Structure formats: structure tokens, C-alpha cells
Amino acid sequence: MAMRVKNHAEQLEKYNLRCKIELTSLKNHSIRRRSPPDSEIQ
């Protein structure tokens, strides 16, 4: 039982980490879209 709980907690941590990474990349993407580089403006 304890092993299953521990395994579940590890899976949750991996899932949370993936969500954080996706959120960060989404934020970076939206920031880039709001302020496009000079090459995209032309």
C-alpha cells in the first residue's frame, strides 16, 4: 500500500512538472507574439 502511494506521488510530481513546463512555454510563446522581432514586422 505504501509503495502504491509513493508511486502515485511520484507520478503527480512528474505531471505537475510537465504542466509547469507547458505553462512556461505558453507564456514565452504569447510574449513573443505580443512583441514580434523586427524581421516579422517588415
Distance bins in CASP14 RR format, pairs under 12 A and 6 or more apart:
PFRMAT RR
TARGET T0000
AUTHOR 0000-0000-0000
RMODE 2
METHOD distances of the structure
MODEL  1
1 7 0 0 0 0 0 1 0 0 0 0 0
1 8 0 0 0 0 0 1 0 0 0 0 0
2 8 0 0 0 0 0 1 0 0 0 0 0
2 9 0 0 0 0 0 1 0 0 0 0 0
3 9 0 0 0 0 0 1 0 0 0 0 0
3 10 0 0 0 0 0 1 0 0 0 0 0
4 10 0 0 0 0 0 1 0 0 0 0 0
4 11 0 0 0 0 0 1 0 0 0 0 0
5 11 0 0 0 0 0 1 0 0 0 0 0
5 12 0 0 0 0 0 1 0 0 0 0 0
6 12 0 0 0 0 0 1 0 0 0 0 0
6 13 0 0 0 0 0 1 0 0 0 0 0
7 13 0 0 0 0 0 1 0 0 0 0 0
7 14 0 0 0 0 0 1 0 0 0 0 0
8 14 0 0 0 0 0 1 0 0 0 0 0
8 15 0 0 0 0 0 1 0 0 0 0 0
9 15 0 0 0 0 0 1 0 0 0 0 0
9 16 0 0 0 0 0 1 0 0 0 0 0
10 16 0 0 0 0 0 1 0 0 0 0 0
10 17 0 0 0 0 0 1 0 0 0 0 0
11 17 0 0 0 0 0 1 0 0 0 0 0
11 18 0 0 0 0 0 1 0 0 0 0 0
12 18 0 0 0 0 0 1 0 0 0 0 0
12 19 0 0 0 0 0 1 0 0 0 0 0
13 19 0 0 0 0 0 1 0 0 0 0 0
13 20 0 0 0 0 0 1 0 0 0 0 0
14 20 0 0 0 0 0 1 0 0 0 0 0
14 21 0 0 0 0 0 1 0 0 0 0 0
15 21 0 0 0 0 0 1 0 0 0 0 0
15 22 0 0 0 0 0 1 0 0 0 0 0
16 22 0 0 0 0 0 1 0 0 0 0 0
16 23 0 0 0 0 0 1 0 0 0 0 0
17 23 0 0 0 0 0 1 0 0 0 0 0
17 24 0 0 0 0 0 1 0 0 0 0 0
18 24 0 0 0 0 0 1 0 0 0 0 0
18 25 0 0 0 0 0 1 0 0 0 0 0
19 25 0 0 0 0 0 1 0 0 0 0 0
19 26 0 0 0 0 0 1 0 0 0 0 0
20 26 0 0 0 0 0 1 0 0 0 0 0
20 27 0 0 0 0 0 1 0 0 0 0 0
21 27 0 0 0 0 0 1 0 0 0 0 0
21 28 0 0 0 0 0 1 0 0 0 0 0
22 28 0 0 0 0 0 1 0 0 0 0 0
22 29 0 0 0 0 0 1 0 0 0 0 0
23 29 0 0 0 0 0 1 0 0 0 0 0
23 30 0 0 0 0 0 1 0 0 0 0 0
24 30 0 0 0 0 0 1 0 0 0 0 0
24 31 0 0 0 0 0 1 0 0 0 0 0
25 31 0 0 0 0 0 1 0 0 0 0 0
25 32 0 0 0 0 0 1 0 0 0 0 0
26 32 0 0 0 0 0 1 0 0 0 0 0
26 33 0 0 0 0 0 1 0 0 0 0 0
27 33 0 0 0 0 0 1 0 0 0 0 0
27 34 0 0 0 0 0 1 0 0 0 0 0
28 34 0 0 0 0 0 1 0 0 0 0 0
28 35 0 0 0 0 0 1 0 0 0 0 0
29 35 0 0 0 0 0 1 0 0 0 0 0
29 36 0 0 0 0 0 1 0 0 0 0 0
30 36 0 0 0 0 0 1 0 0 0 0 0
31 37 0 0 0 0 0 1 0 0 0 0 0
32 40 0 0 0 0 1 0 0 0 0 0 0
33 40 0 0 0 0 1 0 0 0 0 0 0
34 40 0 0 0 0 0 1 0 0 0 0 0
35 41 0 0 0 0 1 0 0 0 0 0 0
36 42 0 0 0 0 0 1 0 0 0 0 0
END
